[in-house]
Amino acid sequence: MKISIFGLGYVGAVSLACLARDGHQVIGVDIDQAKLDLILAGKTPVVEEGMVELMAQVAGNGRVSVTTDVRSAILDTEISLVCVGTPSAANGSQDQAAVVGLARQIGRALAHKIEPHVLVFRSTLVPGTVEGVLKTTLEAESSRKEGVDFHLCFQPEFLREGSSIRDYDKPPFTIVGANHALPVQRLQALFGHLPCKFIQTSVRSAEMMKYCCNNFHALKITFANETARLCEALGVDPFEVMDLVCQDTQLNISRAYLKPGFAFGGSCLPKDLRATTHLARTHDVELPMHAAILPSNQAHLGLALRKILATGKRRIGFIGLSFKTGTDDLRESPLVALAEQLIGKGMQLAIYDPEVHLAQLLGSNRRYIEQHLPHIGQLVRGDMAAVMAESEVLVVGLSTSEVAQTLARLLRPEQTVIDLVNLPDRAALPSTVQGICW
Ligand SMILES: NC(=O)c1ccc[n+]([C@@H]2O[C@H](COP(=O)([O-])OP(=O)(O)OC[C@H]3O[C@@H](n4cnc5c(N)ncnc54)[C@H](O)[C@@H]3O)[C@@H](O)[C@H]2O)c1
């Protein structure tokens, strides 16, 4: 394939070398003449393991050329990878000057192109940039239509500096955010041979997931480092602790707890987080990330409250009250906290939870509910139908197929459902069902 690569930093230079190695004809474009001269001389513009040898090898096979001329690079190739920098601006926003400026130039070049061109954005871009800013700029400058005369897509880059050639050859996956088949086919031809899944998604999801990956990596590092700081103060071996933590592939290093839903609660997580941060304070150890978890959880609860209040309705039915499906444990249940706040705002509540039998609640569980919802006896109903009959808004905190089926059967058009738990088979639910985050 004939490929142009815009921006020959870590991402662009490694892509250029690997694509030329794999037999493609590659034109490198950069505004930095020094980088172009190095590539022309068979040298690498970035310090990366294996790049010295690879650049020397591909320079010899005649498949690499360089230019500063955007127009010729677009006219002489069928697909372009855009890898220019997107650094932080002073206020923390993404500085898109390079990518937008380049889009203007590419747009002017596309005005002269007959064959449909594929533009692949590989720079990290805040969600909405490709379909908003870049599409508009390219269409305005070229007087051509995206999806007809040229095609845009977003393919996040996952290589890590220091091991970028190895990461290029063995990425965790290939993700392509695209709205048309043509760019997906072209990228299949370029990257389909790699030993990983090739996944097509929406452009915005692809843009967003790149941020999620980097944020998650930063979170993991910070978690390990904060844990180590506390371990050091306590005289515990942090390597041993984190090694043990990582050996749990059921709950720790797994998909568990990574599905968006409602706030956490229960008798363990909140109290253990409080104990951890208190312990750190007593040893003068700062754990800002751990300390931010409960406030963040509280913000999630606040979002649910605002969504319920925004309906403007006053008769609220709770399906579920315990801190998670399948238990009668009400201690620190976020649903109890939500119910308490709604009662405080003068709402009328009706509650059903198949696991919560007031007469059988014992010990700290009983004390907790008596303290937080002292009139719970008057609020609890014997079945879900009774709650549905008297409520204008249904707050669903129980994730079972019975709940979904009863909702589908008995829901009246004027009732609103706030689904906090991602009920199964969402597509089969009536459109009046809204989730906490969707
Ligand atoms: N470095 C990484 O490990 C990595 C990994 C994944 C994703 N990314 C993302 O990829 C993008 C590029 O990162 P990088 O580290 O390779 O950046 P970089 O700063 O090393 O290189 C960017 C290159 O773009 C060039 N450039 C700027 N304006 C240009 C223009 N108008 N036309 C042509 N070239 C132009 C610069 O001269 C420079 O050579 C960023 O969005 C980054 O967030 C980087």
Ligand as a Chemical Component Dictionary entry (heavy atoms), coordinates in Angstrom:
data_LIG
# 
_chem_comp.id                   LIG 
_chem_comp.type                 NON-POLYMER 
_chem_comp.pdbx_formal_charge   0 
_chem_comp.three_letter_code    LIG 
# 
loop_
_chem_comp_atom.comp_id 
_chem_comp_atom.atom_id 
_chem_comp_atom.alt_atom_id 
_chem_comp_atom.type_symbol 
_chem_comp_atom.charge 
_chem_comp_atom.model_Cartn_x 
_chem_comp_atom.model_Cartn_y 
_chem_comp_atom.model_Cartn_z 
_chem_comp_atom.pdbx_ordinal 
LIG N1  N1  N 0  4.898  8.609  22.518 1  
LIG C1  C1  C 0  4.128  7.590  22.783 2  
LIG O1  O1  O 0  4.551  6.578  23.382 3  
LIG C2  C2  C 0  2.697  7.587  22.335 4  
LIG C3  C3  C 0  1.955  6.406  22.438 5  
LIG C4  C4  C 0  0.630  6.409  22.008 6  
LIG C5  C5  C 0  0.060  7.564  21.500 7  
LIG N2  N2  N 1  0.805  8.712  21.440 8  
LIG C6  C6  C 0  0.180  9.900  20.861 9  
LIG O2  O2  O 0  0.636  10.030 19.527 10 
LIG C7  C7  C 0  0.833  11.397 19.171 11 
LIG C8  C8  C 0  2.270  11.636 18.773 12 
LIG O3  O3  O 0  3.093  11.348 19.877 13 
LIG P1  P1  P 0  4.675  11.345 19.731 14 
LIG O4  O4  O 0  5.224  10.993 21.067 15 
LIG O5  O5  O -1 5.083  10.548 18.541 16 
LIG O6  O6  O 0  4.905  12.911 19.453 17 
LIG P2  P2  P 0  6.284  13.680 19.117 18 
LIG O7  O7  O 0  6.191  14.988 19.782 19 
LIG O8  O8  O 0  7.449  12.774 19.406 20 
LIG O9  O9  O 0  6.221  13.850 17.544 21 
LIG C9  C9  C 0  5.294  14.665 16.899 22 
LIG C10 C10 C 0  5.879  15.048 15.557 23 
LIG O10 O10 O 0  4.903  15.775 14.829 24 
LIG C11 C11 C 0  5.585  16.750 14.089 25 
LIG N3  N3  N 0  4.650  17.772 13.613 26 
LIG C12 C12 C 0  4.096  18.790 14.309 27 
LIG N4  N4  N 0  3.298  19.524 13.491 28 
LIG C13 C13 C 0  3.333  18.929 12.284 29 
LIG C14 C14 C 0  2.720  19.191 11.052 30 
LIG N5  N5  N 0  1.885  20.222 10.881 31 
LIG N6  N6  N 0  2.986  18.393 10.012 32 
LIG C15 C15 C 0  3.812  17.344 10.147 33 
LIG N7  N7  N 0  4.441  17.036 11.299 34 
LIG C16 C16 C 0  4.199  17.826 12.344 35 
LIG C17 C17 C 0  6.656  17.244 15.030 36 
LIG O11 O11 O 0  7.692  17.928 14.358 37 
LIG C18 C18 C 0  7.122  15.950 15.635 38 
LIG O12 O12 O 0  8.176  15.363 14.903 39 
LIG C19 C19 C 0  0.379  12.194 20.404 40 
LIG O13 O13 O 0  -0.984 12.529 20.250 41 
LIG C20 C20 C 0  0.542  11.222 21.537 42 
LIG O14 O14 O 0  -0.331 11.525 22.611 43 
LIG C21 C21 C 0  2.113  8.731  21.821 44 
# 
loop_
_chem_comp_bond.comp_id 
_chem_comp_bond.atom_id_1 
_chem_comp_bond.atom_id_2 
_chem_comp_bond.value_order 
_chem_comp_bond.pdbx_ordinal 
LIG N1  C1  SING 1  
LIG C1  O1  DOUB 2  
LIG C1  C2  SING 3  
LIG C2  C3  SING 4  
LIG C2  C21 DOUB 5  
LIG C3  C4  DOUB 6  
LIG C4  C5  SING 7  
LIG C5  N2  DOUB 8  
LIG N2  C6  SING 9  
LIG N2  C21 SING 10 
LIG C6  O2  SING 11 
LIG C6  C20 SING 12 
LIG O2  C7  SING 13 
LIG C7  C8  SING 14 
LIG C7  C19 SING 15 
LIG C8  O3  SING 16 
LIG O3  P1  SING 17 
LIG P1  O4  DOUB 18 
LIG P1  O5  SING 19 
LIG P1  O6  SING 20 
LIG O6  P2  SING 21 
LIG P2  O7  DOUB 22 
LIG P2  O8  SING 23 
LIG P2  O9  SING 24 
LIG O9  C9  SING 25 
LIG C9  C10 SING 26 
LIG C10 O10 SING 27 
LIG C10 C18 SING 28 
LIG O10 C11 SING 29 
LIG C11 N3  SING 30 
LIG C11 C17 SING 31 
LIG N3  C12 SING 32 
LIG N3  C16 SING 33 
LIG C12 N4  DOUB 34 
LIG N4  C13 SING 35 
LIG C13 C14 SING 36 
LIG C13 C16 DOUB 37 
LIG C14 N5  SING 38 
LIG C14 N6  DOUB 39 
LIG N6  C15 SING 40 
LIG C15 N7  DOUB 41 
LIG N7  C16 SING 42 
LIG C17 O11 SING 43 
LIG C17 C18 SING 44 
LIG C18 O12 SING 45 
LIG C19 O13 SING 46 
LIG C19 C20 SING 47 
LIG C20 O14 SING 48 
# 
